[in-house]
Amino acid sequence: MSKEKSNAPQSKKTAVLQFIKFGLVGVSNTLVNYITYLIFVSLGVHYVIANAIGFIISVLNAYFWGSRFVFKEDDTKEKRVWWKVLLKCYAAYLFGFILNTVLLWVWVDVTNIGQYFGFVGDILNWVTGLFGLQPGAYTPGKLSEILAPVINIFVTVPINFVINKFWAYRQKKIPEKAKDTENTADITDVTDPHTDSERS
């Protein structure tokens, strides 16, 4: 059995674990974004600007935890340049934000996806009734607005994970020539005891 085949199950486990960690960081990003948004809106900042500030801070949060918790640096490969990774991280999350917005429009305005999930409205009405609340009018349009962000999670999170893993946080392998140069330098630094004895 080749070394690559034996390492395949381990690499799959690592990828799955990374994806789970990425999801946890995503939850923290959502919280950071929303809390920041609420704070600035309560201070009288326009909601669009508050949303932008929330996005900026949440991506900083994503970069911090992504570097230290999800995509840890591999010492056997070239070192990352932090500011390049940060810029790529912003680009990746901006793409995710745009994709999420476009998909929201598709689910709500184009397909009105709530029309296929009438049973969800019935469940919500039943739950609100249990708590003594007046059942809401869960029209197909309202259901579309509720369900669209949930559906988007299953699309945007895997795409964002792939972009971050293979682009934003990707580390290049050290070229063989560079390795040979380092090895040669290490060898030349070691003094030959025979040579020293001959000189003395």
N, C-alpha and C positions, 0 to 999 in steps of 0.2 A: 504493500500500500504506500502510495506516495505521500510526502509530507504535506502537500497542498490539500489532499483529500482528508487526511487526519485532522487538519486544522479547520476544515469547513464547518463542522458542527459548532466548534468554539466560536468562530467568527459570526455564525448565525445567532448564537446566544448573546454575543456582545452587541450585535445590531438590535436585537429585540430589547435588551436591557437599555440601550441608548434611546430607543424609541419611547420606552416607558418613562425614562428620566426626562426626555424632551417634552412629553405630555405634562409631567408635573411642573416643569418650568413654564409651560404654556398656561397652566392654571394660575401660577403666580403672576405671570404677565397680565392676564386678564384682570386680576385683583388690583395690581399696581396701577394699571391703566384706568380702571373704573374709579378707584379711590382718588387718584390724582385729578381725574375729570370732575368728580364731585367737589373736591376741595376748591378748585379754581372757579367752578361755576358758582359756588357759595360765596366766593370773594368778589363776585360781580364780573368775572371775565366772560367774554362771549363764548358760547358753547363750542363753536368751531375751533377757536384758539385753544380752549381748554382740552378739547379732544386731541389737537395736535401736540400739546405739551404732554398729555397722557401717553401718546404714542412714542414720543422721544424718550421719556423716562422709562417706559416699559421695555423698549428695545435695549436700553442700557442695562436694565435688569436681566434681559435675555442674554446679552453678551457676557455679563459677569458670570452667571450660572452656567451658561453654555460652555465657556472656557474652562471652568473649574469643576463642573459636575457632570456634564453630558459628553462633550468632545474634548477629553483631556489630551494635552500635548504628548506626542510620542517622541521620546528622546532619541530614538534611532533614525528619525527623519529630520529634515530641515526645520529650523525654528520658525514659528509664525511671527509675522510682523503685526503687532497688536492693532495698530490703527487701520491697517488694510483689512484685517478680520472684522473690525468694528464697522467700517464702511460697507463691507459686503453683507454684514448682518443687517444693517439698516436697509440695504437694497433688497435683501431676501424678504424681510418683514413688510417692506413697502409693497413688494409684489404680492405678498399674501393678503395685505389689506385691500389692494385694488381688486384682486381676484375674488375676495370675500364680498366686496361691494357689488361687483358685476353679477355674481351668483345670487345675491339677495334680490337684485332686480329681476333676474330670470325666474326665480322661484315665486316671487310675489306678483310682479306685474305681467310677466309673459305667460307662465304656465298656471298661475294661481293654484299652486300645489295643494293648498288647503282643501280644495274641493274633493280630493281623493282620500282625505283623512277625517271625514265627518265623525267617525267613532271617537276620535281624540277629543272633539268638542263635547261629545256625550260624557266621556270620562271626566273631563274638567268640570262639567256642570254637576256631575254626581259628587265629586270631591268637594267642591265649594258648598254643596248642599249638606254634606256631612258636618261641616263646620258652622252651619247655620247662616251661611252667606247667601246672598241672592245670586242665583246662577247667571253667569255672564252670557252675552249674546255672541257666541263663538261662530261668527259667519266664516265662510271659506276664506275671505280676505284676511280676517283677523287670525285665523289658524295659520295661514301662509306666513304672516309676520312672526308668529310664535315658533313655527317649525323650521323656517328657513335657516336661522343661525345654527340650529342643531344639525341639520343636514350638511351644512357647510363644514362643520368640524371634521366630518369623515372624508372631505375632499381636500381642504386646505392644510390640515395638520400633516398628513403624509407627504404632500408636495413640499411644504415648508421644511420638513425633516430632511428630505432628500437634498434640497437646495443647500441647506446649512451643512449637512454632513459631507457632501461631495464638492461643494464650492466654497462656502464661507469659511469653514474650519478645516478645509483639506490641507494636508501637509505633503510637500513633495519629497520624494525619496532623495537621499544624498547621492549624487553621481558617483559612479565607481572610481573615476579619476581622483575625485576629492578624497575618497576613502584611502586610495593608494598613497596619495600625498601625505595624509595624516599618519599612515602606518610607516612610511619612509622617514618622516620627521621623528617619529617615536624611536625608530631603530638608530638613527644617527645621533640622537641625544644620549643614548646609552654608551658609556665609555667602555672600551675593551680593556679588561684587566691585563691581558698579555702585552698590549701596546704600552700600558703604563709601566709594567715591570721592565720592558726592554729599554724604555727611556731612562729609567733609574739605573 
